[in-house]
Structures are given as C-alpha cells and as structure tokens.
Amino acid sequence: MSVFVDASYSSLNKSREELCGDKVEIIRNKDSVIIVLADGLGSGVRANILATLTSKIIGTMLSLGSTIDEAVETIVSTLPVSKDKGLAYSTFTILQIFESGDSYLVEFDNPCVIRLVKGKYSSLEKLERVIDGKVIHECRFKANADDILILLSDGAVNAGVGHSLKLGWQWENIRNYAERIYWKNMHSNAISKLILSVCSSLYEGDPGDDTTVVTVKIKKQVNVNIIIGPPVDRNMDNYVVNKFINSEGKKVVCGGTTSQIVARESGRKMSINLNYVDQNMPPTAEIEGIDLATEGILTMSRALEYARKYSTSQNTVYDFMNINSQDGASRLAKMLLEDSTSVHFFVGRAINPAHQNPDFPLYFGVKLNLVSEMIKCLESIGKKVYAEYF
C-alpha cells in the first residue's frame, strides 16, 4: 500500500527579529518526501542564513541520491562554527518517507521527533553514529496510515523560560499535549498551530527563541474526482460522464447543469436539498452514488477562499474549523483539502447560457480561472492534481 505524506509547519520568530532562525524544507520527489528542519546558531539574519543553507544543502543532496554522510560532510566543510562557543553552525532533523512507508530519520542536536501511533506515543529505536566529528542519531522504520510525526526546534522545548516556566515546556510535556489533542481527522497544519499557540502563550507573546513545529501525517492514498461544467460537444456527454463515474475514488459534481447531465447519462435520480445550511450559499443536491453535488461557480469561489487561507502560513485553527460546516462550499473544500491525496478535474468548456446574460456578472473565463487557482492551491500543499478539458 502506498502512502501520502501530509506535511505542514508553523514558526514563531524570536522577539524583535524580522527573520526566523529556523528553516524548513519540504521536498516532494517522485517516490519520496524529504523534510528538513534546520535551526541556525543564534537568531536573526545570521541564523536564518545558516539554517537556510543547511536545509537547502541537505534537501538537495538527498534528493539527488547522496548519502547522509556526504550531506553532513559537505555542511561541515562549507559552513562556519562559532569561534567563541565552538557550537555547530546549525542543528537539524531530517525525515525521508517513501511511498511504501519506509522511512529514514536523522537527528543532530534537535529535540527528538515525537511519533504518535493511533494517537499514542511510540518510541523510535535510534543508532548513534559519528560523521566528521558530529554525533548523529538515525533510525529506519515503517510509517503507516494515520501515524503522526512531530519535529521541533529547541524553541518549543524552551517555551516559557524567563516567563511562566523556569525550565521551559520540556519535551515530555509536548509529547503528552500531542497525545491529548490527537484527533484522527485533524489536519497536520492544525496540529502545528495548536502546539505553536501553546508555545506563544508560554512565552507570553515575547518569544525568547525562534520556535518551529513541523507535523507530518501519514495518509492512505485517496483520489477525488470532480466534474465541473458540460463538454463543448454535447455528443461527448455520455463519454465524459462514463469516464468520470468509472474513475476510482470519491466523486464530486459542481454545477446545476452538470448535475443534470451526470444524472441523465448515468440513469440516476437527482434531488435538491431544500435545507439551507448557509443562506449565502446555494443548496446541494443528492445523486445516487455521488459523494457530493453542488452549485458551480459560487460554490467553487467560496471553496477557493478556504483553500487560499488553508495553504498560507498565516492560517489560524479557526480557518480549519470553518470547513467542517455542512454547506456545499465547506464540504467541497474539506473533501479537496483534507480528505484527498490526489484530485482529478474533469472540466467542461461549454459556456453556460445563463452566463451569457450581460446583466449576470459571471462568465466562462471565471470557471477556468477558478479551476486553475484551485489547482495551484492544492499543489502548494502537496496534492497530486490532474486536469482534463472537454
């Protein structure tokens, strides 16, 4: 069984610093995902440069097939060491997960990775090795669906020092908190935000160190097929609908006319839901065997708003909770953003007669733009997206 890696992160800058001294690289290759969390020495510009170089060098070299030994040796010979303290240029955590679930973890002076299996902490057996004078800890393990791995910079375990806690939040406390907030359907970004919000509270809004939380959630591969708009050639209706219906995965129909075509060509009954969950959004419909049927452009526009917020680093947990509503746009956004690992768009290029009315503000180009923007948002959070136009 192949798995999908859902990875997100959030950071706090040290107080009065414009740049974060932590850097995260998430590199998606053909058969694996490489996540690198680097914590640069000190803070500010210098730390940011060191962390950026460390994460870029490691990520790029591993992507090109280099060993961890070669990557570490390159960093050691390239980046400086603190003259006054003799400390390393940057500490780092590396996590590589293959589609098979086979995983490789390397830690160098960063807090230990927290692994949750079915919501409970599960330790990883690590081996200690010395590479070019640097002591690293590494392990190989199997990641399964619903496993969660949390990577931390030391700003997280030190949260509260000089403020509410003498010794900081400490790793064990973060581990216990992660177990308490665990919810099977929670998105990785929401977990990162919740942990980071506690760090911010412990720092009393005045972080004494750069703080980063990376959450990696392992998911089963789930494809979502979405058809929006009728084909240009009406003679293609049956072909497109059959291809859509026979595609593996969940199925979504967007658009009133499109829903009628799908129901007609597949010989299925369609009924409109008269329960308006959100008065500002059109109602959904029910088509036998279809997971979701919605109105077209207005619903897709609202779903795109959620997707844009969802894919930016400034999201709050509240943004994620919004898409748990039951209106059509929220259900569409949740299915695309959280439930899917890949999305297949079937896009009809016919112009809806209703949109040719000069008094109606929507037009054909809007549909294609919405689909194009949604594809960009989905790809930015690691989804595999395919699009066919008819």
Secondary structure, DSSP 8 states (H G I E B T S, - for coil): --EEEEEEEEEE--TT-SS-SEEEEEEE-SSEEEEEEEEESSSHHHHHHHHHHHHHHHHHHHHTT--HHHHHHHHHHHS---TTT---SEEEEEEEEETTSEEEEEEESS---EEEETTEE-----EEEEETTEEEEEEEEE--TT-EEEEE-HHHHTTTTTTT-SS-S-HHHHHHHHHHH--TT--HHHHHHHHHHHHHHHTTT--SS-EEEEEEEEEE--EEEEEES--SSGGGHHHHHHHHHTSSSEEEEESHHHHHHHHHHHT--EEE----SSTTS---EEETT-SEEE-SHHHHHHHHHHHHHHTSTT--HHHHHHTTSSSHHHHHHHIIIII-SEEEEEE-----GGGG-TTS---HHHHHHHHHHHHHHHHHTT-EEEEEE-
